[in-house]
Amino acid sequence: MRKKGRVQLRRKRRSTEESKRARKSPARRKMEQLQRIIPGCDGQFAMDSTTLFHLIADYISFLELKASLLRTTISCLPLLSTKGDQPNEPPASCMQ
């Protein structure tokens, strides 16, 4: 028999998706976030961490190379502008 004045509440059952989300570790969630950002990881849910880290390292190298190329291109832009009749002197970084 229940005591008077107390209300007994039932816990609401979680849906399957909610329970899966609740069980994932913070590290696993971060890995899934990385998989969404890195090209080549789309749709591969069962990727092991070693493969993912190799893809991340490759992507970082690609981004560094792209940034370097853009910096060089920007430093050489003064060569493209023609102000007056005198040729522009190329910056030292363009002569490498």
C-alpha positions in Angstrom: 0.0 0.0 0.0 1.2 3.5 -0.9 1.7 6.2 1.7 -0.7 9.0 1.5 0.4 12.3 -0.1 3.2 10.8 -2.3 2.9 10.7 -6.0 4.8 8.0 -7.8 6.2 9.1 -11.2 7.3 6.8 -13.9 10.4 7.5 -15.8 9.8 8.2 -19.4 11.6 5.6 -21.6 14.2 7.0 -24.0 13.8 6.3 -27.6 16.5 4.1 -29.2 18.2 7.1 -30.8 18.3 9.1 -27.5 19.8 6.1 -25.6 22.5 5.6 -28.3 23.3 9.3 -28.1 23.5 9.2 -24.3 25.8 6.1 -24.3 28.4 7.7 -26.7 31.5 8.9 -25.0 32.6 12.5 -25.5 35.7 11.3 -27.4 33.4 9.3 -29.8 31.3 12.3 -30.4 34.3 14.4 -31.2 35.6 11.7 -33.6 32.2 11.8 -35.4 32.4 15.6 -35.7 35.9 15.3 -37.2 34.5 12.7 -39.7 31.9 15.3 -40.9 34.5 18.0 -41.5 37.3 16.0 -43.2 36.8 15.3 -46.9 36.9 11.6 -47.7 35.2 10.5 -44.4 31.6 11.0 -45.4 29.4 8.0 -44.9 32.0 5.8 -43.2 30.6 5.4 -39.8 32.8 2.4 -38.8 36.2 4.1 -39.5 38.8 3.3 -37.0 40.7 6.1 -35.2 44.1 5.3 -36.8 42.7 5.7 -40.4 40.8 8.9 -39.3 44.0 10.4 -37.8 45.9 9.7 -41.0 43.2 11.4 -43.1 43.3 14.4 -40.7 47.1 14.6 -41.0 46.8 14.5 -44.8 44.1 17.2 -44.8 46.2 19.5 -42.5 49.2 19.1 -44.8 47.0 20.0 -47.8 45.6 23.1 -46.0 49.2 24.2 -45.1 50.3 23.8 -48.7 47.3 25.7 -49.9 47.9 28.5 -47.5 51.5 28.7 -48.5 50.5 28.9 -52.2 48.0 31.7 -51.5 50.6 33.7 -49.5 53.1 33.4 -52.4 50.4 34.4 -54.9 49.4 37.4 -52.8 53.0 38.5 -52.4 53.4 38.4 -56.3 50.3 40.4 -57.0 52.1 43.7 -57.3 53.8 42.3 -60.4 50.4 42.1 -62.1 49.5 45.8 -61.6 50.9 48.2 -64.2 51.1 51.7 -62.9 52.9 54.0 -65.3 55.5 52.9 -67.8 58.1 51.4 -65.3 58.1 47.7 -64.7 57.5 46.6 -61.1 60.3 45.1 -59.1 59.3 41.5 -58.0 59.3 40.9 -54.3 62.1 38.5 -53.1 59.6 35.8 -52.2 58.5 35.6 -55.9 62.0 35.0 -57.1 62.4 31.7 -55.2 
